[in-house]
Amino acid sequence: MPAVAIVTLVLVGLLVAALAFYLAWVVVLLRAIHDTLGKVTFGVRAIAHRAAPLGSVIGEINGHLIPVADALEDLAASLDRPATKAS
């Protein structure tokens, strides 16, 4: 077998080995990313679960604040009126 063929086979073998190494490294990185995304998804679902009951509570709070808003509007309207001077 000529020397050029042997050198070509060695270089092809090194190229295949390097590509296999980098592919394995990409697999390791993708698994780490997959684990991290799983943890993030779990956290987001936990936040969504804890925030779900807030809708009814916020509606109740808003109902209690309507009289306060009305009273403040009345107060603001009374402050906007010019004061009448007693003669």
C-alpha positions as CSV (number, residue, x, y, z in Angstrom):
1,M,0.0,0.0,0.0
2,P,1.5,3.4,-0.9
3,A,2.4,5.8,1.8
4,V,-0.1,8.4,0.6
5,A,-2.9,6.0,1.2
6,I,-1.7,5.2,4.7
7,V,-1.4,8.9,5.5
8,T,-4.9,9.5,4.1
9,L,-6.4,6.7,6.2
10,V,-4.7,8.1,9.3
11,L,-6.0,11.6,8.7
12,V,-9.5,10.3,8.0
13,G,-9.3,8.3,11.2
14,L,-8.2,11.4,13.2
15,L,-10.9,13.5,11.6
16,V,-13.6,10.9,12.4
17,A,-12.3,10.6,16.0
18,A,-12.3,14.4,16.4
19,L,-15.8,14.7,15.1
20,A,-16.9,11.8,17.4
21,F,-15.4,13.6,20.4
22,Y,-17.1,16.9,19.6
23,L,-20.4,15.2,19.0
24,A,-20.1,13.5,22.4
25,W,-19.3,16.8,23.9
26,V,-22.4,18.4,22.3
27,V,-24.5,15.5,23.7
28,V,-23.1,16.2,27.2
29,L,-23.9,19.9,26.9
30,L,-27.4,19.2,25.6
31,R,-28.1,16.9,28.5
32,A,-27.0,19.6,30.9
33,I,-29.2,22.2,29.2
34,H,-32.1,19.7,29.3
35,D,-31.7,19.3,33.0
36,T,-31.6,23.0,33.6
37,L,-34.7,23.6,31.4
38,G,-36.5,20.9,33.4
39,K,-35.7,22.7,36.6
40,V,-36.8,26.1,35.2
41,T,-40.1,24.5,33.9
42,F,-40.7,23.1,37.4
43,G,-40.1,26.5,39.0
44,V,-42.4,28.3,36.6
45,R,-45.2,25.7,37.2
46,A,-44.7,26.2,40.9
47,I,-45.1,29.9,40.6
48,A,-48.1,29.6,38.4
49,H,-49.7,27.2,40.9
50,R,-49.1,29.6,43.8
51,A,-50.4,32.6,41.8
52,A,-53.6,30.9,40.7
53,P,-55.7,31.7,43.7
54,L,-54.9,35.5,43.5
55,G,-57.7,36.2,41.0
56,S,-60.5,35.9,43.5
57,V,-58.6,37.7,46.3
58,I,-57.8,40.6,44.0
59,G,-61.4,40.9,43.0
60,E,-62.4,40.9,46.7
61,I,-59.8,43.6,47.5
62,N,-61.0,45.7,44.5
63,G,-64.6,45.4,45.8
64,H,-63.5,46.8,49.2
65,L,-61.6,49.6,47.6
66,I,-64.5,51.0,45.5
67,P,-66.0,52.9,48.5
68,V,-62.5,54.3,49.3
69,A,-62.1,55.5,45.7
70,D,-65.6,57.1,45.8
71,A,-64.8,58.9,49.1
72,L,-61.5,60.2,47.7
73,E,-63.2,61.5,44.5
74,D,-65.7,63.3,46.7
75,L,-62.9,64.8,48.8
76,A,-61.0,65.9,45.6
77,A,-64.2,67.5,44.3
78,S,-64.8,69.4,47.5
79,L,-61.2,70.6,47.5
80,D,-61.5,71.8,43.9
81,R,-64.5,74.0,44.7
82,P,-63.5,77.6,45.5
83,A,-63.9,78.4,49.2
84,T,-66.8,80.8,49.9
85,K,-65.9,83.7,52.1
86,A,-68.2,84.6,54.9
87,S,-69.1,88.3,54.7
